[in-house]
């Protein structure tokens, strides 16, 4: 039996960063989304940085931390802008930061720039006693070799997690159509083998069922990102529910 096959629904929920990341979310929708999950033992609720203050207020009375995305979803902003956004999110109450790397730099082979931004963000976040997750958008990378190198860079520069995807990344297929880039078992396994030290793996993108959640945990992820937490809870045929 694989390690995640015997996990209860509670075990799986404890690994989830519940994502509320649509750019159009209103204050009322944010409140509704948080109210729907605030009774669960989530790892965090993950929101856009502009919503951190409200999310923290709405989560008052729970043990659920607030996570903020930075440079989201494209990552194509200067390092100083990511630092300012992260600093504001931390000041507003976030305790975890999910930062998107400069994907163009990674694809250009400029790993020094990626290392610089991870290093600076890690210092800022750790000074505030927070955790840094670095989103690699693995589905748009052009080789396993590059994914391995990026994982090693992130480990070396002090990232707490490497994360597969934003959930908003798209790749163009041979017909010229865009399809969503999601976490894959292959990428998670590769990332888990490539990190070192205290760096862990977060799988995100396309996780909507118990079977997919278990597959990602079996592949080596210890954190999951999904907006489909309630769908996973409702997957009664696979697990039943404690809630």
Rosetta silent file (secondary structure, phi, psi, omega in degrees, C-alpha in Angstrom):
SEQUENCE: XXXXXXXXXXXXXXXXXXXXXXXXXXXXXXXXXXXXXXXXXXXXXXXXXXXXXXXXXXXXXXXXXXXXXXXXXXXXXXXXXXXXXXXXXXXXXXXXXXXXXXXXXXXXXXXXXXXXXXXXXXXXXXXXXXXXXXXXXXXXXXXXXXXXXXXXXXXXXXXXXXXXXXXXXXXXXXXXXXXXXXXXXXXXXXXXXXXXXXXXXXXXXXXXXXXXXXXXXXXXXXXXXXXXXXXXXXXXXXXXXXX
SCORE:     score description
SCORE:     0.000 S_00000001
   1 L     0.000  135.215  175.582    0.000    0.000    0.000 S_00000001
   2 L   -70.291  158.780 -170.479    1.273    3.485   -0.828 S_00000001
   3 L   -62.929  -29.761 -177.051    1.772    5.855    2.071 S_00000001
   4 L   -91.103   -7.833 -173.856   -1.261    8.040    1.308 S_00000001
   5 L   -65.497  -28.418 -179.069   -3.706    5.210    0.603 S_00000001
   6 L   -95.756    8.103 -178.225   -4.663    4.845    4.247 S_00000001
   7 L   -69.813  139.945  174.259   -5.086    8.546    4.954 S_00000001
   8 L   -79.584  170.625  176.322   -8.386    9.682    6.409 S_00000001
   9 H   -60.011  -36.773  179.430  -10.254   12.686    5.070 S_00000001
  10 H   -63.657  -42.567  178.842   -8.885   14.668    8.008 S_00000001
  11 H   -58.206  -44.206 -178.646   -5.317   13.714    7.107 S_00000001
  12 H   -68.540  -43.968 -179.372   -5.812   14.934    3.546 S_00000001
  13 H   -60.892  -34.171 -179.997   -7.557   18.173    4.559 S_00000001
  14 L   -64.083  -18.006 -179.891   -4.660   18.996    6.883 S_00000001
  15 L   -92.455   -4.587 -169.084   -2.375   19.179    3.824 S_00000001
  16 E   -92.506  128.537  161.961   -4.571   21.593    1.854 S_00000001
  17 E   -91.127  106.517 -177.291   -3.971   25.264    1.191 S_00000001
  18 E   -76.546  118.017 -171.915   -7.525   26.204    0.211 S_00000001
  19 E   -91.934  129.218  172.600   -7.227   28.595   -2.720 S_00000001
  20 E  -128.542   81.564 -163.942   -9.493   31.625   -3.217 S_00000001
  21 L  -123.862    4.529  175.713   -7.568   33.262   -6.029 S_00000001
  22 L   -60.436  135.163 -177.504   -9.929   34.427   -8.760 S_00000001
  23 L   -67.940  -15.774 -177.186   -9.044   38.058   -9.517 S_00000001
  24 L   -94.537    3.574 -173.809  -12.746   38.974   -9.571 S_00000001
  25 L   -62.538  131.143  177.739  -13.578   37.751   -6.060 S_00000001
  26 L   -90.591  168.860  177.965  -15.680   40.248   -4.134 S_00000001
  27 H   -60.296  -40.811  179.401  -15.597   40.814   -0.391 S_00000001
  28 H   -65.729  -39.763  178.423  -18.910   38.990   -0.063 S_00000001
  29 H   -67.699  -37.218  176.029  -17.620   36.060   -2.129 S_00000001
  30 H   -61.551  -45.785  179.049  -14.453   35.930   -0.045 S_00000001
  31 H   -61.143  -44.564  179.820  -16.549   35.798    3.116 S_00000001
  32 H   -62.178  -42.817 -179.155  -18.765   33.058    1.677 S_00000001
  33 H   -65.613  -41.702  179.715  -15.766   30.984    0.569 S_00000001
  34 H   -69.128  -41.125  178.734  -14.050   31.275    3.936 S_00000001
  35 H   -60.005  -30.600 -176.923  -17.245   30.519    5.849 S_00000001
  36 H   -74.026  -16.775 -176.427  -17.598   27.292    3.842 S_00000001
  37 H  -125.607   -2.431 -172.005  -14.220   25.939    5.020 S_00000001
  38 L   -65.594  -16.450  178.736  -13.448   27.642    8.336 S_00000001
  39 L   -85.627   -2.996 -175.042  -14.562   24.531   10.264 S_00000001
  40 L   -96.641  153.647  179.533  -11.916   22.380    8.534 S_00000001
  41 L   -85.039   58.087 -175.564   -8.337   21.709    9.759 S_00000001
  42 L   -68.964  154.815  171.953   -6.753   23.296    6.687 S_00000001
  43 L   -68.878  -38.073  175.453   -3.044   23.995    6.320 S_00000001
  44 E  -170.139  169.398  163.607   -3.993   27.519    5.208 S_00000001
  45 E  -109.531  128.439 -172.882   -6.360   29.642    3.177 S_00000001
  46 E  -108.544  123.014 -175.437   -4.521   31.100    0.184 S_00000001
  47 E  -133.554  164.417  170.835   -5.619   34.484   -1.193 S_00000001
  48 E   -65.558  150.621 -173.327   -4.386   37.297   -3.388 S_00000001
  49 H   -58.850  -31.022 -179.984   -2.332   39.813   -1.433 S_00000001
  50 H   -65.536  -19.536 -177.389   -5.041   42.474   -1.736 S_00000001
  51 H  -103.116    5.565 -174.921   -7.371   40.198    0.262 S_00000001
  52 H   -62.259  -47.767 -176.396   -5.015   39.265    3.100 S_00000001
  53 H   -59.061  -46.207  179.439   -6.301   41.754    5.647 S_00000001
  54 H   -65.399  -41.419 -179.616   -9.917   40.713    5.085 S_00000001
  55 H   -61.307  -44.182  178.982   -9.059   37.012    5.058 S_00000001
  56 H   -60.122  -41.747  178.249   -7.238   37.265    8.375 S_00000001
  57 H   -64.458  -42.471 -178.634  -10.232   39.040    9.902 S_00000001
  58 H   -69.496  -24.783  179.596  -12.646   36.453    8.486 S_00000001
  59 L   -91.647    0.891  179.698  -10.504   33.593    9.832 S_00000001
  60 L   -55.913  137.275 -178.732  -10.385   35.075   13.347 S_00000001
  61 L    91.149   -3.921  174.164  -11.232   32.467   15.952 S_00000001
  62 L  -111.555  171.836  175.795   -9.805   29.609   13.869 S_00000001
  63 L   -99.033   12.473 -174.858   -6.314   28.112   13.797 S_00000001
  64 L   -84.444  122.058  176.552   -6.096   28.478   10.002 S_00000001
  65 E   -73.731  160.412  173.689   -3.181   30.612    8.769 S_00000001
  66 E  -102.606  130.608  176.929   -3.483   33.015    5.851 S_00000001
  67 E  -111.565  139.344  178.868   -1.240   32.458    2.836 S_00000001
  68 E  -118.500  138.905  172.325   -0.694   35.161    0.201 S_00000001
  69 E   -87.454  148.071 -176.744    0.390   34.758   -3.404 S_00000001
  70 E  -134.009  135.607 -176.826    3.050   37.149   -4.706 S_00000001
  71 L    65.449   30.863 -168.906    3.885   38.018   -8.300 S_00000001
  72 L   -97.458  140.667   -0.844    0.810   35.997   -9.165 S_00000001
  73 L   -97.149   -8.226 -169.493    0.107   34.396  -11.551 S_00000001
  74 L   -87.008  -29.528 -178.377    2.784   35.217  -14.140 S_00000001
  75 L    80.068   -1.418 -172.147    5.812   36.029  -11.972 S_00000001
  76 L   -93.054   57.485  172.794    6.984   38.567  -14.528 S_00000001
  77 L  -129.892  160.692 -175.865    7.561   41.523  -12.222 S_00000001
  78 L   -68.116  156.924 -176.141   10.795   42.866  -10.799 S_00000001
  79 H   -58.845  -41.631 -178.565   12.210   41.430   -7.611 S_00000001
  80 H   -61.595  -33.608  178.017   11.666   44.645   -5.658 S_00000001
  81 H   -67.958  -39.867  177.380    7.960   44.559   -6.521 S_00000001
  82 H   -64.066  -40.219  179.216    7.690   40.993   -5.214 S_00000001
  83 H   -63.461  -44.310  179.879    9.463   42.026   -2.039 S_00000001
  84 H   -63.884  -42.386  179.393    7.124   44.983   -1.495 S_00000001
  85 H   -64.314  -44.208  179.018    4.057   42.830   -2.115 S_00000001
  86 H   -63.528  -42.512  179.583    5.310   40.121    0.238 S_00000001
  87 H   -60.692  -44.205  179.072    6.193   42.669    2.914 S_00000001
  88 H   -63.596  -42.882  179.881    2.708   44.193    2.740 S_00000001
  89 H   -62.061  -42.733  178.118    1.068   40.767    2.910 S_00000001
  90 H   -64.383  -41.145  178.935    3.119   39.818    5.956 S_00000001
  91 H   -65.256  -28.740 -179.633    2.315   43.136    7.622 S_00000001
  92 L   -86.423   -2.686  172.706   -1.382   42.527    6.965 S_00000001
  93 L   121.086   -3.033  177.265   -1.250   39.154    8.708 S_00000001
  94 L   -67.750  145.753  175.868   -0.110   36.515    6.216 S_00000001
  95 L  -118.772   -3.183  175.185    2.216   33.876    7.615 S_00000001
  96 E  -136.776  143.738  179.854    2.944   32.062    4.348 S_00000001
  97 E  -125.711  127.119  173.601    3.956   33.443    0.943 S_00000001
  98 E  -107.841  104.966 -174.017    3.591   31.611   -2.383 S_00000001
  99 E  -103.593  132.175  176.833    5.847   33.442   -4.845 S_00000001
 100 E   -87.311  130.912  178.311    5.882   32.852   -8.610 S_00000001
 101 L   -70.891  164.376  171.210    9.350   32.793  -10.158 S_00000001
 102 L   -72.892   97.568 -173.580   10.305   34.853  -13.198 S_00000001
 103 H   -64.154  -37.254  178.914    9.382   32.152  -15.700 S_00000001
 104 H   -62.151  -39.487  177.731   11.064   33.915  -18.625 S_00000001
 105 H   -64.472  -43.270  179.735   14.350   34.027  -16.724 S_00000001
 106 H   -61.063  -45.397 -178.447   14.068   30.322  -15.905 S_00000001
 107 H   -69.895  -22.166  176.311   13.353   29.404  -19.520 S_00000001
 108 L   -84.069   -6.220 -177.902   16.268   31.595  -20.614 S_00000001
 109 L    84.693   10.367 -179.411   18.585   29.691  -18.308 S_00000001
 110 L   -86.993   72.612 -177.738   19.111   32.700  -16.032 S_00000001
 111 H   -74.289  -17.253  176.018   19.009   30.718  -12.810 S_00000001
 112 H   -65.064  -38.809  178.261   21.037   33.409  -11.051 S_00000001
 113 H   -67.580  -41.361  176.489   18.067   35.753  -11.271 S_00000001
 114 H   -61.525  -43.932  178.746   15.747   33.061   -9.944 S_00000001
 115 H   -60.566  -40.286 -179.308   18.199   32.376   -7.117 S_00000001
 116 H   -62.386  -46.791 -176.601   18.342   36.092   -6.303 S_00000001
 117 H   -70.548  -36.333  177.273   14.592   36.495   -5.986 S_00000001
 118 H   -65.320  -43.588 -179.597   14.185   33.286   -3.953 S_00000001
 119 H   -60.728  -45.676 -178.199   17.028   34.312   -1.653 S_00000001
 120 H   -68.248  -41.505  178.556   15.623   37.792   -1.046 S_00000001
 121 H   -67.456  -39.260 -179.929   12.078   36.561   -0.502 S_00000001
 122 H   -62.075  -42.673  179.009   13.262   33.782    1.820 S_00000001
 123 H   -61.473  -46.670  179.909   15.171   36.260    3.978 S_00000001
 124 H   -61.245  -49.456 -174.901   12.169   38.574    4.220 S_00000001
 125 H   -68.318  -41.917 -178.727    9.653   35.823    4.960 S_00000001
 126 H   -70.516  -30.686  174.676   11.837   33.955    7.443 S_00000001
 127 H   -61.954  -30.641  177.472   12.629   37.171    9.299 S_00000001
 128 L   -91.588   12.330 -179.969    8.874   37.420    9.848 S_00000001
 129 L    61.132   32.257  178.754    8.795   33.754   10.990 S_00000001
 130 L  -105.023 -176.949  178.288    6.842   32.799    7.886 S_00000001
 131 E  -117.724  141.643  178.611    7.136   30.118    5.233 S_00000001
 132 E  -112.336  125.411  172.324    8.073   30.644    1.593 S_00000001
 133 E  -112.871  134.347 -176.130    6.706   28.479   -1.203 S_00000001
 134 E  -111.345  118.592 -176.980    8.165   29.012   -4.670 S_00000001
 135 E   -88.378  121.075 -175.668    5.885   28.351   -7.648 S_00000001
 136 L   -95.912  -14.476 -173.453    7.814   26.958  -10.621 S_00000001
 137 L    49.973   62.444 -171.357    4.873   26.517  -13.056 S_00000001
 138 H   -58.653  -28.832 -177.469    6.285   23.121  -13.930 S_00000001
 139 H   -68.063  -19.851 -179.548    3.922   22.568  -16.848 S_00000001
 140 H   -98.118   -5.941  179.344    5.486   25.346  -18.913 S_00000001
 141 L   -73.573  150.514 -170.468    9.089   24.292  -18.358 S_00000001
 142 L   -98.839    6.668  178.573   10.713   22.669  -21.356 S_00000001
 143 L  -165.914  151.781  172.397   12.690   19.879  -19.696 S_00000001
 144 H   -61.732  -35.658 -178.822   12.997   17.702  -16.621 S_00000001
 145 H   -58.937  -42.530  179.581   16.549   18.962  -16.331 S_00000001
 146 H   -67.186  -40.368  177.668   15.368   22.541  -15.860 S_00000001
 147 H   -61.178  -42.510  177.610   12.823   21.494  -13.242 S_00000001
 148 H   -60.728  -47.084 -179.232   15.549   19.633  -11.342 S_00000001
 149 H   -60.954  -42.298 -179.481   17.864   22.642  -11.489 S_00000001
 150 H   -65.141  -40.015  176.896   15.143   24.990  -10.250 S_00000001
 151 H   -61.012  -41.687  179.730   14.329   22.704   -7.327 S_00000001
 152 H   -67.055  -39.626  176.611   17.996   22.647   -6.343 S_00000001
 153 H   -60.631  -46.547 -177.978   18.248   26.428   -6.607 S_00000001
 154 H   -64.104  -40.303  176.211   15.191   26.860   -4.388 S_00000001
 155 H   -62.129  -46.271 -178.227   16.552   24.418   -1.806 S_00000001
 156 H   -62.075  -33.000 -175.393   19.931   26.156   -1.813 S_00000001
 157 L   -94.725    5.925  168.831   18.331   29.579   -1.339 S_00000001
 158 L    95.662   15.700  176.601   16.140   28.538    1.589 S_00000001
 159 L   -65.120  141.371  176.742   12.668   27.941    0.169 S_00000001
 160 L   -79.308  -32.306  178.199   10.414   25.966    2.491 S_00000001
 161 E  -140.932  150.201  158.920    8.497   24.481   -0.450 S_00000001
 162 E  -106.485  142.458 -172.499    8.683   24.232   -4.199 S_00000001
 163 E  -125.366  140.145 -174.723    5.240   24.295   -5.779 S_00000001
 164 L   -66.547  -54.513 -162.096    4.178   22.911   -9.128 S_00000001
 165 L  -146.699  159.367  172.751    1.662   25.358  -10.506 S_00000001
 166 L   -83.423  -25.334 -169.046   -0.415   28.497  -10.077 S_00000001
 167 L    86.475   -5.769  179.316   -3.547   26.876  -11.459 S_00000001
 168 L  -119.861   10.234 -179.918   -3.656   29.815  -13.877 S_00000001
 169 L   -86.803  143.529 -178.540   -0.830   28.738  -16.193 S_00000001
 170 E  -132.747  144.840  175.324   -1.577   27.795  -19.781 S_00000001
 171 E  -122.869  147.608 -178.286    0.376   26.080  -22.527 S_00000001
 172 E   -91.025  128.191  179.420   -0.355   26.187  -26.246 S_00000001
 173 L   -85.660 -177.526 -175.680   -0.951   22.828  -27.922 S_00000001
 174 L   -64.728  -22.784  178.850   -0.114   21.866  -31.490 S_00000001
 175 L   -87.613    2.030  179.258   -3.468   23.204  -32.679 S_00000001
 176 L    84.860    6.422  179.598   -2.710   26.614  -31.189 S_00000001
 177 L   -92.786  149.267  179.156   -5.213   26.231  -28.375 S_00000001
 178 E   -92.710  134.708  175.687   -4.389   26.988  -24.762 S_00000001
 179 E  -125.990  149.360 -176.367   -4.822   24.296  -22.142 S_00000001
 180 E   -67.629  142.037  176.210   -4.432   24.614  -18.397 S_00000001
 181 L   -96.246  120.014 -176.509   -1.142   23.550  -16.849 S_00000001
 182 L  -123.494  171.373  176.065   -1.707   21.379  -13.780 S_00000001
 183 L   -66.018  143.871  173.861    0.310   19.295  -11.363 S_00000001
 184 L  -125.895  153.106  177.047    1.385   15.869  -12.612 S_00000001
 185 H   -59.675  -41.500 -179.873    2.578   12.832  -10.695 S_00000001
 186 H   -57.121  -48.923 -177.549    5.733   12.793  -12.817 S_00000001
 187 H   -66.273  -40.225 -179.615    6.654   16.363  -11.909 S_00000001
 188 H   -64.604  -43.398  177.214    5.885   15.905   -8.220 S_00000001
 189 H   -60.124  -43.286 -179.477    8.013   12.752   -8.060 S_00000001
 190 H   -64.907  -42.759  179.673   10.868   14.547   -9.812 S_00000001
 191 H   -64.540  -42.026 -179.636   10.605   17.558   -7.526 S_00000001
 192 H   -62.725  -34.390  178.339   10.520   15.395   -4.403 S_00000001
 193 H   -77.253  -19.272 -170.997   13.733   13.673   -5.512 S_00000001
 194 H   -99.070  -18.678  178.616   15.420   16.972   -6.384 S_00000001
 195 L   -81.085  163.951 -179.877   14.864   19.061   -3.256 S_00000001
 196 L  -147.038  176.472  179.010   17.134   18.843   -0.252 S_00000001
 197 L    61.392 -131.532 -177.980   17.500   20.114    3.273 S_00000001
 198 L   -96.984   15.184 -176.984   14.244   21.398    4.678 S_00000001
 199 L   -86.336  131.581  179.331   12.526   22.004    1.348 S_00000001
 200 E  -114.382 -177.730 -175.700    9.248   20.167    0.695 S_00000001
 201 E  -120.667  133.736  172.417    6.895   19.899   -2.297 S_00000001
 202 E  -113.982  125.562  175.859    3.456   21.426   -2.816 S_00000001
 203 E   -97.663  131.816 -177.207    1.290   20.059   -5.632 S_00000001
 204 E  -147.995  143.536  178.813   -1.239   22.502   -7.038 S_00000001
 205 L   105.336  111.864  175.921   -3.477   22.678  -10.077 S_00000001
 206 L    81.563   12.673 -179.070   -6.149   20.186  -11.104 S_00000001
 207 L   -94.178  102.127 -173.196   -6.556   18.532   -7.689 S_00000001
 208 L  -129.823    2.924 -176.463  -10.306   17.992   -7.395 S_00000001
 209 L  -143.286  163.037  177.077  -10.744   14.444   -6.057 S_00000001
 210 H   -62.044  -41.538 -176.989   -9.513   12.146   -3.325 S_00000001
 211 H   -63.326  -40.666  177.947   -7.768    9.926   -5.862 S_00000001
 212 H   -68.381  -42.109  177.901   -5.805   12.842   -7.309 S_00000001
 213 H   -58.639  -46.387  179.631   -4.949   14.157   -3.845 S_00000001
 214 H   -63.297  -40.116  179.965   -3.681   10.747   -2.796 S_00000001
 215 H   -60.474  -41.691 -179.820   -1.679   10.379   -6.008 S_00000001
 216 H   -68.744  -38.551  177.731    0.117   13.665   -5.354 S_00000001
 217 H   -68.652  -40.041  175.920    0.839   12.761   -1.730 S_00000001
 218 H   -64.307  -29.538  179.979    2.104    9.340   -2.764 S_00000001
 219 H   -76.399  -13.909  176.190    4.360   11.043   -5.319 S_00000001
 220 L   126.200   -2.421  175.630    6.057   13.029   -2.558 S_00000001
 221 L   -71.599  147.783  173.076    4.007   16.178   -1.975 S_00000001
 222 L  -118.563   -5.485  176.123    3.337   17.160    1.625 S_00000001
 223 E  -136.950  144.449  178.142    1.110   20.135    0.826 S_00000001
 224 E  -123.102  142.628  173.900   -1.723   20.454   -1.704 S_00000001
 225 E  -114.789  126.649 -179.465   -3.194   23.565   -3.289 S_00000001
 226 E  -160.581  148.697  170.071   -6.784   23.458   -4.467 S_00000001
 227 L   -95.960    0.794 -173.748   -9.970   25.481   -4.661 S_00000001
 228 L  -104.821   32.281 -179.226  -11.909   22.190   -4.700 S_00000001
 229 H   -55.380  -43.227 -177.613  -11.639   21.294   -1.021 S_00000001
 230 H   -69.075  -31.044  175.476  -15.391   20.823   -0.695 S_00000001
 231 H   -67.060  -39.095  177.100  -15.446   18.551   -3.752 S_00000001
 232 H   -64.305  -41.524  176.939  -12.752   16.424   -2.149 S_00000001
 233 H   -62.039  -34.992 -176.256  -14.826   16.285    1.049 S_00000001
 234 L   -81.035   -1.946 -178.153  -17.861   15.251   -0.961 S_00000001
 235 L   -77.905   63.512 -170.777  -15.976   12.357   -2.565 S_00000001
 236 L   -62.841  -33.696 -177.508  -17.795    9.948   -0.263 S_00000001
 237 L   -61.557  -27.727 -178.538  -17.243    6.861   -2.388 S_00000001
 238 L   -89.612  -36.513 -170.761  -13.510    7.091   -1.805 S_00000001
 239 L  -130.387  -32.104 -162.012  -13.315    8.150    1.814 S_00000001
 240 L    77.807  177.934 -175.470  -16.487    8.987    3.638 S_00000001
 241 L  -136.522  142.765  173.887  -16.424   12.156    5.705 S_00000001
 242 L   -91.928    0.361 -169.944  -15.606   13.141    9.240 S_00000001
 243 L  -123.212    0.000    0.000  -17.502   16.428    8.761 S_00000001
